[in-house]
Amino acid sequence: MANIRNVAVQMDHISTVKIAGDSTFAMSLEAQARGYKLFHYTPDRLSMRDGKVFAEVEAMTLRDVEGDHYDLGPRERVDLSTMDVVLLRQDPPFDMAYITTTHMLERIHPKTLVVNDPAWVRNSPEKIFVTEFADLMPKTLITKDPGELARFRNEMGDIILKPLYGNGGAGVFHSTRDDRNFTSLLEMFGQMFREPYIAQQYLPAVRKGDKRIILIDGEFAGAINRVPAETDSRSNMHVGGRAEPTELTAREAEICRRIGPALKARGFILVGIDVIGDYMTEINVTSPTGIREVQKFGGADIAALFWDAVEKKRG
């Protein structure tokens, strides 16, 4: 086993976690089972002074018991460079607050192993990184120009419009060619977001599911299918999507083979990609989920595979 003793987890507060489907909880529970000491902190408790990175952390003990899943010790100010591993696991939005934490954590990596690599997390926004593999994607437009968006919708017919740096299905709209709310929708997006938006060709195959495929160190580790509710076009489980077991198709295996080297080159230990039909729509590198659902349906123990990979990288 690698020389790992202390693991700090930068995350949304542990009290907000729904443990039945939370990957950060699964990874932390496995770390605890391996004898690592866990420390919890939220991004607002991160500081940098004179080039050193500190956080107000709490020792954390976990239990796989819904409603009684954690204990936290008193806060203490620690130099994060004294930790062996930091898990960068807070949820997006991928905004300047998020990006600033990657700049800070980059100061201690790789002496303290930050997972995923903060510089590459910053430089690989999930809906932009995927465009490096344009032939594996549906037709995609990134812009804030209403004219470009209107032309794209007219060409594609049905499209999906979503924020470029959102997450979890928030702000995702299915717009048809004859949607009379389209102009109003663009006006609303313009008021809400300074950044461009992303529009993609609508894939009818989403009614059969949006597959979450998890890769560890660039290699396939497990997958689940997420089927949207009848009344929704989004398959995200916290907005009503239903998880079901699945297996890789030949096309999905090809996608994993194609992107694996790029993931390894960026030091991404844990990645979740989204695939609808024959097309990859996102490469999730910030805080991908799905670990517990894969195991629930008899798949691999991805939390264990994750720490095996971390131990190997830690040396």
Legacy VTK file of the C-alpha trace (Angstrom):
# vtk DataFile Version 3.0
C-alpha trace
ASCII
DATASET POLYDATA
POINTS 315 float
0.000 0.000 0.000
1.167 3.518 -0.746
2.183 5.753 2.117
-1.192 7.457 2.565
-2.327 8.492 6.035
-4.231 11.772 5.775
-6.871 12.574 3.150
-8.632 15.946 2.951
-11.916 16.132 1.049
-12.899 19.480 -0.472
-16.627 19.065 -0.979
-20.088 20.496 -0.454
-20.917 20.102 3.221
-21.235 16.472 4.282
-24.606 17.260 5.898
-26.092 17.896 2.436
-25.021 14.541 0.992
-27.625 11.929 0.027
-25.463 8.910 0.671
-27.423 6.350 -1.380
-26.098 7.819 -4.614
-23.150 9.998 -3.644
-19.786 9.106 -5.157
-17.776 11.346 -2.815
-19.286 9.509 0.150
-18.445 6.131 -1.427
-14.844 7.154 -2.083
-14.446 8.570 1.418
-15.989 5.474 3.010
-13.490 3.281 1.152
-10.608 5.539 2.261
-11.751 5.167 5.849
-11.924 1.367 5.449
-8.292 1.436 4.288
-7.247 3.163 7.482
-6.793 6.674 6.095
-7.730 9.571 8.365
-10.340 11.787 6.719
-10.606 15.569 6.968
-13.581 17.541 5.667
-13.751 21.146 4.483
-15.871 23.262 2.158
-14.310 25.495 -0.540
-15.047 28.700 1.381
-12.618 27.538 4.093
-9.675 27.443 1.689
-7.029 30.176 2.072
-3.642 31.055 0.628
-1.147 33.145 2.590
2.369 33.951 1.441
2.184 31.142 -1.098
1.037 28.494 1.400
-2.402 26.896 1.187
-4.469 26.397 4.322
-7.929 25.130 5.157
-10.132 24.999 8.229
-10.718 21.249 8.371
-12.662 18.872 10.592
-11.732 15.262 11.222
-14.510 13.190 9.638
-15.867 9.758 10.524
-18.438 8.141 8.234
-21.164 5.511 8.588
-23.238 4.030 5.788
-26.446 4.915 7.639
-28.917 7.306 6.008
-29.645 10.235 8.336
-26.744 9.376 10.663
-23.859 9.150 8.226
-21.120 11.346 9.701
-19.383 12.830 12.722
-17.132 15.874 12.527
-14.448 16.925 14.973
-13.552 20.501 15.948
-12.205 22.810 13.278
-8.458 23.160 12.987
-6.359 25.226 10.611
-3.959 23.035 8.646
-1.401 23.524 5.916
-2.810 21.358 3.117
0.691 20.508 1.938
0.912 18.276 5.029
-1.894 16.093 3.654
-1.070 13.070 1.524
-4.123 13.385 -0.757
-6.750 16.068 -1.389
-9.959 15.059 -3.154
-11.286 17.965 -5.230
-14.957 17.037 -5.131
-17.286 20.018 -4.752
-20.035 20.188 -7.352
-20.049 22.828 -10.080
-21.143 25.412 -11.271
-17.713 25.754 -12.788
-17.393 29.469 -12.073
-14.568 31.765 -10.993
-14.946 30.600 -7.384
-14.357 27.015 -8.547
-11.489 28.026 -10.803
-9.818 29.971 -7.984
-9.722 26.838 -5.820
-7.851 25.037 -8.611
-5.224 27.803 -8.676
-4.724 27.429 -4.932
-4.600 23.631 -4.943
-2.150 23.688 -7.845
0.397 25.184 -5.405
0.504 21.941 -3.375
0.164 19.389 -6.212
1.765 16.901 -6.823
3.679 16.806 -3.492
0.219 16.499 -2.038
-1.674 14.495 -4.646
-4.790 16.442 -5.672
-7.391 14.325 -7.462
-8.303 15.183 -10.116
-5.258 17.282 -11.101
-6.438 20.879 -10.439
-4.648 22.465 -13.413
-6.206 20.001 -15.826
-9.619 20.308 -14.178
-9.366 24.049 -14.769
-8.220 23.609 -18.367
-10.766 20.934 -19.286
-14.285 22.362 -18.834
-16.587 19.412 -19.225
-18.650 20.659 -22.151
-15.586 22.072 -23.967
-13.061 19.273 -23.379
-15.439 16.878 -25.131
-15.230 18.923 -28.346
-11.697 17.587 -28.866
-13.527 14.452 -30.030
-15.982 16.109 -32.416
-16.515 12.940 -34.465
-17.775 11.151 -31.335
-20.297 13.886 -30.487
-23.690 15.019 -31.740
-23.692 18.257 -33.749
-22.750 20.950 -31.244
-22.679 24.751 -31.177
-21.104 26.934 -28.472
-22.138 30.581 -28.738
-24.155 33.407 -27.262
-25.179 34.769 -30.664
-28.987 34.496 -31.083
-28.655 34.391 -34.872
-26.245 31.442 -34.756
-28.515 29.631 -32.315
-31.566 30.222 -34.492
-29.743 28.931 -37.579
-28.555 25.869 -35.672
-32.079 25.076 -34.478
-33.511 25.531 -37.962
-30.900 23.143 -39.351
-31.176 20.523 -36.607
-34.886 20.749 -35.863
-34.959 19.710 -32.213
-32.067 20.895 -30.040
-30.951 20.784 -26.426
-29.897 24.151 -24.997
-28.000 24.330 -21.717
-25.562 26.505 -19.739
-21.942 25.923 -20.684
-20.778 25.624 -17.076
-23.849 24.176 -15.334
-24.331 20.729 -13.864
-26.880 18.160 -12.781
-29.404 18.923 -15.520
-30.075 22.457 -14.242
-31.143 24.850 -16.996
-31.373 22.153 -19.699
-34.104 22.811 -22.285
-35.416 20.794 -25.221
-36.493 23.200 -27.964
-38.218 22.154 -31.200
-38.083 23.995 -34.519
-41.571 25.471 -33.984
-41.053 26.364 -30.307
-42.528 29.847 -29.922
-40.770 30.304 -26.586
-37.305 30.062 -28.144
-36.688 33.823 -28.338
-37.859 34.278 -24.752
-35.639 31.394 -23.693
-32.593 33.077 -25.231
-33.518 36.349 -23.521
-33.708 34.543 -20.184
-30.341 32.839 -20.766
-28.860 36.220 -21.664
-29.980 37.646 -18.334
-28.731 34.644 -16.346
-25.354 33.874 -17.943
-22.435 35.999 -19.087
-20.821 32.996 -20.769
-21.803 31.404 -24.094
-24.359 28.590 -24.110
-24.100 25.131 -25.600
-26.654 23.792 -28.075
-26.644 20.194 -29.275
-28.658 18.226 -31.766
-31.470 16.485 -29.889
-30.942 12.727 -29.834
-34.250 10.795 -29.669
-32.271 7.839 -28.274
-32.271 9.678 -24.920
-35.745 8.211 -24.295
-33.973 4.841 -23.952
-31.428 6.334 -21.605
-28.363 8.510 -21.106
-25.517 6.192 -20.152
-22.992 7.215 -17.490
-19.698 5.429 -18.118
-16.984 5.659 -15.477
-13.292 5.415 -16.297
-10.464 4.970 -13.800
-7.063 6.172 -15.017
-8.329 6.116 -18.599
-9.779 2.584 -18.465
-13.431 1.497 -18.405
-14.572 0.654 -14.864
-18.373 0.511 -14.955
-21.585 1.963 -16.345
-25.230 2.571 -15.585
-28.080 3.668 -17.799
-30.189 6.634 -16.675
-33.683 6.735 -18.144
-35.564 10.057 -18.054
-39.010 10.349 -16.543
-41.838 10.356 -19.068
-42.473 14.054 -18.421
-38.832 15.184 -18.657
-36.076 15.246 -21.255
-33.337 15.087 -18.588
-32.035 11.793 -17.287
-30.145 13.070 -14.230
-31.214 10.939 -11.287
-31.830 13.790 -8.851
-34.410 15.264 -11.272
-36.317 12.016 -11.676
-34.164 9.830 -13.922
-34.194 6.090 -13.214
-30.975 4.082 -12.962
-30.813 0.635 -14.514
-28.028 -1.883 -15.186
-26.352 -1.873 -18.570
-23.421 -3.184 -20.579
-21.076 -1.468 -23.010
-21.882 -1.530 -26.699
-19.105 -1.843 -29.260
-19.450 1.870 -30.028
-19.154 2.804 -26.342
-16.071 0.627 -25.969
-14.590 2.452 -28.967
-15.326 5.822 -27.328
-13.525 4.686 -24.154
-10.515 3.526 -26.168
-10.363 6.813 -28.052
-10.517 9.112 -25.047
-8.503 6.987 -22.594
-5.043 8.261 -23.613
-6.162 11.899 -23.304
-7.531 11.242 -19.811
-4.308 9.556 -18.689
-2.184 12.349 -20.168
-4.117 14.877 -18.059
-3.792 12.828 -14.893
-7.544 12.271 -14.581
-7.991 9.321 -12.236
-11.809 9.454 -12.063
-13.911 10.521 -15.051
-17.554 10.029 -15.962
-18.679 10.371 -19.568
-22.259 10.661 -20.807
-23.306 8.738 -23.906
-26.676 8.871 -25.680
-27.103 6.322 -28.441
-23.839 6.416 -30.387
-22.690 9.840 -29.199
-20.732 11.199 -26.244
-22.183 14.462 -24.911
-19.953 15.320 -21.931
-16.692 14.373 -20.209
-17.189 14.991 -16.478
-13.941 15.640 -14.584
-15.006 17.774 -11.597
-17.142 15.517 -9.387
-18.536 12.678 -11.529
-21.174 10.454 -9.951
-22.477 6.928 -10.515
-20.126 4.860 -8.342
-22.750 3.600 -5.912
-25.296 2.840 -8.619
-22.801 0.707 -10.550
-22.079 -1.390 -7.466
-25.780 -1.583 -6.568
-26.453 -3.367 -9.873
-23.619 -5.853 -9.391
-20.863 -3.919 -11.142
-17.330 -3.203 -10.012
-16.434 -1.624 -6.688
-15.249 1.574 -8.336
-14.375 3.267 -5.039
-11.851 0.467 -4.417
-10.518 0.746 -7.985
-10.177 4.496 -7.487
-8.022 4.142 -4.369
-5.959 1.404 -6.015
-5.157 3.914 -8.774
-4.422 6.700 -6.263
-2.078 4.440 -4.303
-0.281 3.485 -7.507
0.137 7.141 -8.497
1.176 8.131 -4.994
3.908 5.460 -5.144
LINES 1 316
315 0 1 2 3 4 5 6 7 8 9 10 11 12 13 14 15 16 17 18 19 20 21 22 23 24 25 26 27 28 29 30 31 32 33 34 35 36 37 38 39 40 41 42 43 44 45 46 47 48 49 50 51 52 53 54 55 56 57 58 59 60 61 62 63 64 65 66 67 68 69 70 71 72 73 74 75 76 77 78 79 80 81 82 83 84 85 86 87 88 89 90 91 92 93 94 95 96 97 98 99 100 101 102 103 104 105 106 107 108 109 110 111 112 113 114 115 116 117 118 119 120 121 122 123 124 125 126 127 128 129 130 131 132 133 134 135 136 137 138 139 140 141 142 143 144 145 146 147 148 149 150 151 152 153 154 155 156 157 158 159 160 161 162 163 164 165 166 167 168 169 170 171 172 173 174 175 176 177 178 179 180 181 182 183 184 185 186 187 188 189 190 191 192 193 194 195 196 197 198 199 200 201 202 203 204 205 206 207 208 209 210 211 212 213 214 215 216 217 218 219 220 221 222 223 224 225 226 227 228 229 230 231 232 233 234 235 236 237 238 239 240 241 242 243 244 245 246 247 248 249 250 251 252 253 254 255 256 257 258 259 260 261 262 263 264 265 266 267 268 269 270 271 272 273 274 275 276 277 278 279 280 281 282 283 284 285 286 287 288 289 290 291 292 293 294 295 296 297 298 299 300 301 302 303 304 305 306 307 308 309 310 311 312 313 314
